[in-house]
Amino acid sequence: MTERPFAPSADGAPEDPSPAGPIQGVRIIDLTTIVLGPTATQLLGDLGADVIKVEPLSWDPMREAGALGSAQPTAPKQSGDIAADNEGDGRVDESGDPCSKAPPNPPGNSPDAPDRRMGAIFLTNNRNKRSLVLDLKSPRGYEAMRRLLQGADVFVHNMRPDALDRLGLGYEAVRKINPDIIHCGSYGYARKGPYGHKPAYDDLIQAVSGLAFLQATNDNPAYVHSVVADKVTGLNVVVAILAALLHRERRGQGQCIEVPMFESMVAFNMNEHLYGRTHIPARGRAGYPRSLSPWRRPYRTLDGWIGVMPYTDAQWQRLFDLAQRPDLSTDPRFASIADRLAHIDEVYETLADIIGKRSTADWLKALDAADIPSTPVNRPDDLIDDPHLKATGFWQEVEHPTLGSLRMPGATMNFSKTPFSISHPPPLPGEHSAQVLGEIGYDPEQIESLVDDGIVFDGGQARTKPADQEKTSGKR
C-alpha cells in the first residue's frame, strides 16, 4: 500500500479516513458514475478502502435518480467539466469531447423541497466514500488530480478509453505519475475489438449479451427488471482490483486492468447456456433446457405463489409422497436428472399441477418438513420485514447529516476479524473537498482560491453556511 499522511484528528494525531476492514489503508481514486462503477467502489469501501469519489462540477448524474429526500437549502449549481454519465461511457458532445451540461439545479430555500443531490439510487451505491468535486479540464484541477494519483493505490473509471486519454488520465499518463498504481477501466466492450468505441448502458448489454433473448416470452425478448449487467460487471471489477493488489503486494508491480461489460455478461450468461456448443463440433444448440422451460417459474397455490425446486432423485420421491402420487414415483420421465431434463416441460407442468392443490402455508410447512427446497415469493417491500434479514441484522440504519435516517443493505460477507461497518454515509457533493485537498498538501488559502475560481466545489460549507452568504462560484 502507498505510504501517505492522514488527516489530523481533533487532537492533532494522524487519523486514517478509511473504514476498518480487510483492505484498510488502500486508497482508491474513483472517477465512476451511475451504477456499475459506484457499486464496485462501494464494495471496496465496505471492505475498508479509503474511496475518494472525484465528481465533476456537474456531479454524478445518479444523484437525481430515485426517491429524493429533503435537505438543507443550497444555492444554484453551476455547470462543470465532465460527466462520465454511464457505465462505459464518458458523456460526449457532437465533437466527441466530454460535455459540461449540468443537471437541474438543487432546491432553493425550502427545507421541504426534494434534494436533487441525493436520490435513492445514489444513496444505495455510494456509502463509505468521500466526495471531491473537481474541474479536471482546468490545469489547476488536473494538478490536484495528479497529486491525488501520486498517493493512490488504485484509479478506477468507467469512461471510454479515448475520452479518458483526452483528459490525460489514460494508463500511460497515469503510470508516469505513479508507476505502482493499479489502473482499472470498466466500460462497454474490450478496447481492442470492433465494438470498442461504442457507448454502453445496462439495457444495451442485456440485449447484445443474449440475456434479453433468454428472458423472452412468446418470442418477445425482455430485459431483466434489474440493472444486472452493471452489478455483475461491478463485482468483476472488485475481483480484478483485489487480485491486482495481491499481485502488487507479491511482485511489486502495478498494472492496467480492463473489465468490459459485454464480455462479463457473455461469460455470465453462457456459463450454463453454452450447453451443446461447448463441444467442437457442436453437439446441440446453445441454451440450457431446464432454465429455458416456460414452466420454470414460481407456482400458483390455492391462495398465492411459492418457489419450489425438488432437484435430487430423493427430493422428487418425497414430493410425490406428499402429493400422494405413487404413479409418478415409477414414471420413467422422473427417474433421474437426465430423464427429467429430457422431459423438462412435462416435469415442470406436472409440478405446477401438484402445487396448485394446496394453500401456500400448507405447502411451505410440508415442504420444509420434508427438506424439499421451497420459499415464499416476496415482493421487494416484503424484504424490509423479512424475519431472516431482521435476525441477521442485514438492514442497516444510518444517520445522514442532512437527510436523517436512511436504510441500507448490510454486509453480504461476514469476516471474523475485520467486520463490516458503514463508516461514512453517502456524501454530499464535494463534502470532503477541503479535507482531501488538505491531505495532499494544499493549505487553506490555496483551497479557498480553488473554490473561489470555480475549480473545486466545497460542499462541506454548504451544510453549515446560509445560502445567501455563499458565493456562487465554487460555493453554494
C-alpha positions in Angstrom: 0.0 0.0 0.0 1.2 3.5 -0.8 2.5 5.5 2.2 0.6 8.7 2.7 -0.2 11.2 5.5 -3.6 11.0 7.1 -5.7 14.0 8.0 -5.2 15.1 11.6 -7.9 14.3 14.1 -9.2 16.9 16.6 -6.3 16.2 19.0 -3.8 16.6 16.2 -2.9 12.9 15.8 -3.0 11.4 12.4 -6.3 9.7 11.6 -6.9 7.1 8.9 -10.0 8.2 6.9 -10.7 4.7 5.6 -13.2 2.4 7.5 -12.0 -0.7 9.3 -11.9 -3.7 7.0 -9.6 -6.3 5.4 -8.2 -3.7 2.9 -8.0 -0.8 5.3 -5.3 1.7 4.1 -5.8 1.1 0.4 -6.6 4.4 -1.3 -8.9 4.4 -4.3 -9.5 7.3 -6.6 -12.9 6.8 -8.0 -13.9 8.5 -11.3 -17.0 6.4 -11.8 -20.7 7.3 -12.1 -24.2 5.8 -12.4 -24.3 2.2 -11.0 -21.5 -0.1 -12.4 -18.5 1.7 -11.0 -20.1 3.1 -7.8 -21.4 -0.5 -7.0 -17.8 -1.7 -7.2 -16.2 1.1 -5.3 -18.8 1.0 -2.6 -18.0 -2.7 -2.0 -14.3 -1.8 -1.9 -15.2 0.9 0.7 -17.2 -1.6 2.7 -14.0 -3.8 2.7 -12.1 -0.9 4.2 -10.6 1.1 1.4 -10.4 4.9 1.5 -12.5 5.7 -1.6 -12.3 9.2 -2.8 -15.1 9.9 -5.3 -14.0 12.5 -7.7 -17.0 14.2 -9.3 -17.3 16.8 -12.0 -18.8 20.2 -11.2 -22.0 18.8 -12.7 -21.8 15.9 -10.2 -22.7 12.3 -10.6 -26.0 12.2 -12.7 -27.3 9.4 -10.5 -27.6 11.9 -7.6 -31.0 12.7 -9.2 -32.3 9.1 -9.6 -34.9 7.6 -7.3 -36.9 8.9 -4.4 -35.5 12.3 -3.2 -35.2 13.3 0.4 -35.3 16.8 1.8 -32.2 18.6 3.0 -30.8 21.9 4.0 -31.1 24.5 1.3 -28.3 25.3 -1.1 -27.7 27.9 -3.8 -27.9 27.1 -7.5 -25.2 24.8 -9.0 -23.0 25.9 -11.9 -22.1 23.8 -15.0 -18.9 21.8 -14.8 -16.3 20.0 -16.7 -17.1 16.3 -17.4 -19.8 13.9 -16.5 -18.9 10.3 -17.0 -22.5 9.5 -17.3 -22.9 5.8 -17.7 -21.2 2.5 -17.5 -18.5 2.5 -20.2 -19.2 6.0 -21.4 -17.9 9.5 -20.7 -20.7 11.8 -21.8 -19.6 13.4 -25.1 -21.0 16.1 -27.3 -21.1 16.1 -31.1 -17.4 16.8 -31.3 -16.6 13.7 -29.2 -15.4 15.8 -26.2 -16.7 15.4 -22.7 -19.6 17.8 -22.2 -20.3 20.1 -19.3 -24.0 20.3 -19.1 -25.1 20.3 -15.5 -28.3 18.6 -14.3 -31.2 20.7 -13.0 -30.4 22.9 -10.0 -30.9 21.7 -6.5 -33.6 23.2 -4.3 -33.7 26.7 -3.1 -34.6 27.8 0.5 -37.5 25.5 1.2 -36.4 22.8 3.8 -39.1 20.5 2.5 -38.1 20.7 -1.2 -36.7 17.5 -2.7 -32.9 17.4 -2.6 -31.8 16.5 -6.2 -28.3 15.9 -5.0 -29.2 12.8 -3.0 -31.5 10.4 -4.9 -32.2 7.0 -3.5 -30.2 5.0 -6.1 -27.2 7.3 -5.4 -27.6 6.7 -1.7 -27.6 2.9 -2.1 -24.4 2.9 -4.2 -22.1 5.5 -2.6 -21.7 4.9 1.2 -18.2 4.6 2.6 -16.8 7.2 0.2 -15.6 10.8 0.4 -16.6 13.3 -2.3 -14.2 15.7 -4.0 -15.8 17.9 -6.7 -13.1 19.0 -9.2 -12.9 20.5 -12.7 -10.5 18.1 -14.4 -10.3 20.1 -17.6 -8.7 23.1 -15.9 -4.9 23.0 -15.4 -5.2 23.5 -11.7 -7.8 20.9 -11.4 -5.7 18.4 -13.3 -2.8 19.3 -11.0 -4.9 18.4 -7.9 -5.8 15.1 -9.6 -2.1 14.5 -10.3 -1.3 14.9 -6.6 -4.1 12.6 -5.7 -2.8 9.9 -8.0 0.7 10.2 -6.6 -0.5 8.8 -3.3 -3.1 6.4 -4.6 -3.2 2.6 -4.8 -6.0 2.3 -7.4 -7.5 4.5 -10.0 -10.9 3.3 -11.3 -13.1 4.8 -14.0 -15.9 3.9 -16.4 -15.2 6.3 -19.2 -14.5 5.1 -22.8 -10.7 5.0 -23.2 -10.5 7.7 -25.8 -12.4 10.2 -23.6 -10.1 9.3 -20.7 -7.0 9.8 -22.8 -8.2 13.3 -23.8 -8.3 14.1 -20.1 -4.7 13.0 -19.6 -5.8 10.1 -17.4 -5.1 7.0 -19.6 -2.8 4.3 -18.2 0.4 5.5 -19.8 -0.1 9.0 -18.5 -1.1 7.9 -15.0 1.7 5.4 -14.6 4.2 8.2 -15.3 2.7 9.9 -12.2 2.6 6.7 -10.1 4.4 3.7 -11.6 2.9 1.3 -9.0 -0.7 2.3 -9.5 -3.4 -0.1 -10.4 -5.4 1.5 -13.2 -8.8 -0.1 -13.8 -11.3 0.8 -16.5 -14.8 -0.7 -16.9 -16.8 0.2 -19.9 -19.0 -1.4 -22.6 -16.6 -3.5 -24.8 -13.0 -4.6 -24.8 -11.0 -1.8 -26.4 -9.2 -4.0 -29.0 -12.4 -5.3 -30.6 -14.6 -3.7 -33.3 -17.2 -2.6 -30.7 -14.6 -1.0 -28.5 -15.6 2.6 -29.4 -19.3 2.1 -28.7 -21.1 3.6 -25.7 -22.9 1.1 -23.5 -25.7 1.0 -21.0 -27.1 -1.8 -18.9 -30.1 -2.3 -21.3 -27.9 -2.5 -24.4 -25.6 -5.0 -22.8 -28.5 -7.2 -21.7 -29.6 -7.2 -25.4 -26.2 -7.8 -27.0 -25.1 -10.4 -24.5 -28.1 -12.7 -25.1 -29.7 -12.1 -21.8 -32.8 -10.3 -23.2 -33.5 -13.3 -25.5 -33.1 -15.7 -22.6 -35.8 -13.7 -20.9 -38.2 -13.9 -23.9 -41.8 -14.7 -23.6 -43.6 -15.8 -26.7 -40.5 -14.9 -28.7 -40.6 -11.3 -27.4 -37.2 -10.5 -25.8 -37.3 -8.8 -22.4 -35.0 -7.1 -20.1 -34.4 -8.4 -16.5 -36.1 -6.0 -14.1 -32.7 -5.1 -12.5 -29.6 -3.5 -13.8 -27.9 -6.9 -13.7 -25.2 -6.1 -16.3 -24.0 -3.1 -14.2 -23.9 -5.1 -11.0 -22.3 -8.3 -12.4 -19.6 -6.3 -14.1 -19.1 -4.3 -10.9 -18.4 -7.5 -9.0 -15.9 -8.4 -11.6 -14.2 -5.0 -11.1 -13.9 -5.7 -7.4 -12.4 -9.2 -8.0 -9.9 -7.8 -10.6 -8.8 -4.9 -8.3 -8.3 -7.2 -5.3 -6.3 -9.7 -7.5 -4.1 -6.8 -8.8 -3.5 -5.6 -5.2 -2.4 -9.1 -4.2 -0.1 -9.3 -7.3 1.5 -5.9 -6.4 2.0 -7.0 -2.8 3.8 -10.1 -4.0 5.6 -8.8 -7.1 5.8 -5.0 -6.6 4.1 -4.3 -9.9 1.1 -2.1 -10.7 -0.8 -2.8 -13.9 -3.7 -1.8 -16.2 -7.0 -3.7 -15.9 -9.9 -3.7 -18.3 -13.3 -5.1 -17.3 -15.7 -4.8 -20.2 -19.4 -5.2 -19.7 -20.1 -7.2 -22.8 -17.5 -9.9 -22.1 -18.5 -10.0 -18.4 -22.1 -10.7 -19.3 -21.4 -13.2 -22.1 -19.3 -15.2 -19.6 -22.1 -14.9 -17.0 -24.9 -15.9 -19.4 -23.1 -18.7 -21.2 -21.9 -20.4 -18.1 -24.8 -22.9 -18.4 -26.2 -21.8 -21.7 -23.1 -22.6 -23.9 -24.5 -26.2 -23.5 -24.3 -28.1 -26.8 -21.9 -25.5 -28.2 -19.4 -26.4 -25.5 -18.1 -29.2 -27.8 -16.3 -28.7 -31.1 -18.0 -29.7 -33.4 -21.3 -28.8 -31.6 -23.4 -31.5 -30.0 -26.5 -29.4 -29.9 -27.7 -25.8 -29.6 -26.7 -23.3 -27.0 -29.3 -22.9 -24.2 -29.8 -24.9 -21.0 -33.3 -26.5 -21.4 -34.2 -26.5 -17.7 -33.6 -22.8 -17.4 -35.4 -22.1 -20.7 -38.6 -24.1 -19.9 -41.7 -21.9 -19.9 -42.9 -23.9 -16.9 -39.8 -22.9 -14.8 -41.4 -20.2 -12.7 -43.0 -19.7 -9.3 -46.1 -21.9 -9.0 -49.6 -20.8 -8.0 -51.1 -22.4 -4.9 -54.7 -22.2 -3.9 -54.2 -18.7 -2.4 -50.9 -17.4 -3.7 -47.5 -18.4 -5.0 -44.4 -20.3 -3.9 -41.0 -21.1 -5.2 -40.2 -24.9 -5.1 -37.4 -26.8 -6.6 -37.0 -30.5 -5.9 -33.7 -31.3 -7.6 -32.3 -34.7 -6.4 -34.0 -38.0 -7.1 -34.7 -38.3 -3.4 -36.4 -34.9 -3.2 -38.7 -35.8 -6.1 -39.7 -39.0 -4.4 -40.5 -37.2 -1.2 -42.6 -34.7 -3.2 -44.6 -37.5 -4.8 -45.2 -38.9 -1.3 -46.5 -35.5 -0.1 -48.7 -35.2 -3.2 -50.0 -38.8 -2.8 -48.9 -39.5 -6.4 -47.4 -43.0 -6.3 -47.9 -43.3 -10.1 -45.2 -40.6 -10.6 -42.7 -42.4 -8.3 -42.3 -45.1 -11.0 -42.8 -42.8 -14.0 -39.6 -43.1 -16.2 -39.7 -39.4 -17.0 -38.9 -38.6 -13.4 -36.4 -41.4 -12.7 -33.1 -39.4 -12.9 -31.7 -35.9 -13.6 -31.1 -36.9 -17.2 -34.6 -38.3 -17.6 -36.2 -35.2 -16.1 -34.1 -32.9 -18.2 -35.2 -34.8 -21.4 -38.8 -34.2 -20.4 -38.4 -30.9 -18.6 -41.6 -29.1 -19.8 -43.7 -32.1 -18.8 -41.9 -32.4 -15.5 -42.5 -28.7 -14.6 -46.0 -28.7 -15.9 -46.8 -31.7 -13.6 -45.1 -29.8 -10.7 -47.3 -26.8 -11.3 -50.4 -29.0 -11.2 -49.3 -30.6 -7.9 -48.6 -27.3 -6.2 -52.0 -25.9 -7.2 -53.9 -28.3 -5.0 -53.0 -26.8 -1.6 -52.6 -23.4 0.1 -49.3 -21.6 0.4 -49.0 -22.1 4.1 -49.7 -25.8 3.9 -47.2 -26.3 1.2 -44.4 -24.3 2.8 -44.9 -26.2 6.1 -45.0 -29.6 4.4 -42.1 -29.0 2.1 -39.9 -27.6 4.9 -40.7 -30.7 7.0 -39.7 -32.9 4.1 -36.5 -30.9 3.4 -37.6 -30.1 -0.1 -36.2 -26.6 -1.2 -39.0 -24.1 -1.1 -39.7 -20.5 -0.3 -42.4 -17.8 -0.3 -42.4 -15.4 -3.3 -41.6 -12.0 -1.9 -42.3 -8.6 -3.2 -39.5 -6.1 -2.7 -41.4 -4.3 0.1 -41.7 -7.7 1.9 -38.0 -7.9 2.3 -37.9 -4.9 4.7 -39.6 -7.1 7.4 -38.3 -10.5 6.4 -37.6 -12.4 9.6 -34.3 -13.9 8.5 -32.9 -10.5 7.4 -34.1 -9.0 10.7 -32.5 -11.8 12.7 -29.1 -11.4 11.0 -29.2 -7.6 11.2 -28.9 -7.3 7.4 -30.7 -3.9 7.2 -28.6 -1.1 8.5 -30.0 2.2 9.7 -27.6 5.1 9.1 -28.0 8.7 10.2 -27.2 11.1 7.4 -26.2 14.7 8.4 -28.8 16.3 6.2 -31.3 13.6 5.2 -31.9 12.0 8.6 -32.4 8.2 8.9 -31.6 6.0 5.9 -32.0 2.3 5.4 -29.2 0.4 3.6 -28.4 -3.2 2.8 -25.7 -4.6 5.1 -22.9 -7.0 4.6 -23.2 -9.9 2.2 -20.0 -11.4 3.5 -19.0 -11.9 7.2 -15.4 -11.6 8.4 -14.5 -12.9 11.8 -11.5 -10.5 12.3 -12.4 -7.5 10.1 -16.2 -6.9 10.4 -18.3 -4.8 8.0 -19.2 -1.3 9.0 -20.7 1.8 7.5 -18.1 4.5 8.5 -19.3 7.2 6.1 -22.9 7.8 4.9 -23.2 8.7 1.2 -21.5 12.0 0.8 -23.0 15.3 -0.3 -21.3 16.6 -3.4 -17.9 18.0 -2.5 -18.5 17.3 1.2 -14.9 16.3 1.7 -13.2 18.5 -0.9 -11.3 20.6 1.6 -10.3 17.6 3.7 -8.9 15.7 0.7 -7.1 18.6 -0.7 -5.5 19.3 2.7 -4.3 15.7 2.8 -2.4 16.1 -0.5 -0.6 19.3 0.6 -2.9 22.2 -0.2 -3.1 24.9 2.5 -6.4 26.7 3.4 -5.6 29.7 1.3 -4.9 27.6 -1.8 -8.1 25.6 -1.2 -10.1 28.8 -0.9 -8.6 30.1 -4.1 -9.6 26.9 -6.0 -13.1 27.2 -4.6 -13.4 30.9 -5.5 -12.2 30.3 -9.0 -14.8 27.6 -9.6 -12.3 24.7 -9.9 -13.4 23.0 -6.7 -16.8 22.9 -5.0 -16.5 22.7 -1.2 -19.8 21.0 -0.3 -18.8 20.8 3.4 -19.5 24.5 3.7 -23.0 24.2 2.2 -24.2 22.2 5.2 -23.4 25.0 7.7 -23.3 28.3 5.9 -26.6 30.0 4.8 -27.1 30.1 1.1 -27.4 33.9 0.9 -23.9 34.2 2.3 -22.3 31.9 -0.1 -20.5 32.8 -3.3 -21.9 31.3 -6.5 -18.5 30.4 -8.0 -17.4 27.3 -6.2 -19.6 27.5 -3.1 -23.4 27.1 -2.8 
